[in-house]
């Protein structure tokens, strides 16, 4: 800028690495693949990716596929990115050559009680070992132990340098896999129920007092009832039309969800996308084993849980209704060969012509929420470097005949039907599965444009600003966004994003629940969330010379006196909710 070489920034808000090990794919647009090829983020999509091993005659290339390793695929992306971490044109062998000559963490302090690095911490700075020594201890000799040079198009390298991408990706993945946060106050409250389904009533709310006390010290008033109401709003399904505004919210914690439903309680259905303990539908478990009722039947029948097919209109009487069909529907036509569906209203005679009920297939766990106009960023509808869609749905539709791929589908509720099946109270197709389940059609309509990964909500108090755009500063603004039904009415916006008509008390209850998802170990940086010192660039006074904010090293016991703060910490997390 004006002749000065300044730092660049990306246009995407980086999500947390804590609990990222559960992600099936990584990056907001899913480009970091579940299988790691040892070289770059693109897994099996890159048929030319090769690593080196010690063969009979010296260094030999081989292709590898390490499954459920999206964090390794992700880790090798930023390292060479000229906007994020590197210089234009650099390769991983170049990076290896540079790092093997440097002292590890040479500019950083490492606390002697660091839970990972304390035993090799240098009292001055950095570590008392070398990167190469650590690689040799961590990886089998076949990946580095030869004196023969590896000759590449841009020069000669040692084999350890040539395999730097392999070491980098796997090492960072295995470290990040230790960053599992599972001890928030809401976890402690729910823990006594264990895996019992349906969950029984839980009357001991003592674990939630920690949230109340912590916020009270900041001058913020929250009650245990607020948190429990927020939990019910979050996990209870939306009611029948008119779904909103909500009139009665019963405690799904103290009553148990089933008892709350039996007493007429309803909610917002947030847990339908923020699934399971991982709190995301984009997790390995959700997209391979399944987390929702009936997923086992789909898995056993050979369905691909990475995709879904759904009715793409739920807001027939906006704002408020969450239903595939409008009130007064008398009949439904359905063509199982094309998934074409229409509804026929009844007011003395069927409506002419029938109302089209759109059906779409999409990538499970990836949604367009109306955060920004779809044209701003295609999300999972983008392409990889080889010209293929990042979307599973579009990628498979590009096959000559994708019909052998089976997509789980939604259904229509019908009380009293199919009670003895795995899908009670639902309309089923001839295969005994929900109505829209079946083969992927090459020409069927999809809705993946502008869709982004559903993030986990754990520790969300500390991970602002929010959404892929970083466009919301507080949790109150996030709830306001959902209450408005999104900011942009994109054609591919998910149909469940409709105005919620929340009262201020219900909106506050949702924020209170989200605050209960903060693990105190994360907030105070206790092991495994301790770390060496970090030097964060923060603009410049002398053009081209960084100002640096030092973040102190923390050992295994953390730093309770200086806990992590929320984004723009002076903002009330409830703002602008009254």
Buried (B, 14 or more C-beta within 10 A) or exposed (E): EEEEEEEEEEEBBEBBBBBBBBBBBBBBBBBBBBBBBBBBBBBEBBEEBBBBBBEEEEBBEEBBBBEBBBBBBBBBBBBBEEEEEBEEEBBBBBBBBEBBEEBBBEEBBBBEBBBBBBEBBBEEBBBBBBBBBBBBEEBEEBBBEBEEBBEEEEEEBBBBBBBBBBBBBBBBBBBBBEBBBEEBBBBBBBEEBEEEEEBBBBEEBEBBEBBBEBBEEEEBEBBBBBBBBBBBBBBBBBBEBBBBEBEEBBBBBBBBBBBBBEEEBBBBBBBEBBBBBBBBBBBBBBBBEBBBEBBEBBBEEEBBBBBBBBBBBBBBEEBBBBBBBBEEBEEBEBEBEEBBBBBBBEEEEEBEEBBEBBBBBBBBBBBBBBBBEBEBBBBBBBBBEEEEBBBBBBBBBEEEEBEEBBBBBBBBEEEEBBEEBBBBEBBBBEEEBBBBBBBBBEEBBBBBBBBBBBBBBBBBBBBBBBBBBBBBBBBBBBBBBBBBBBBBEBEBBBBBBBBBBBBEEBBBBBBBBBBBBBBBBBBBBBBBBBBBBBEEEEEBEEEEEBEBEEBEBBBBBBBEEEBBEBBEEEBBBBBEBE
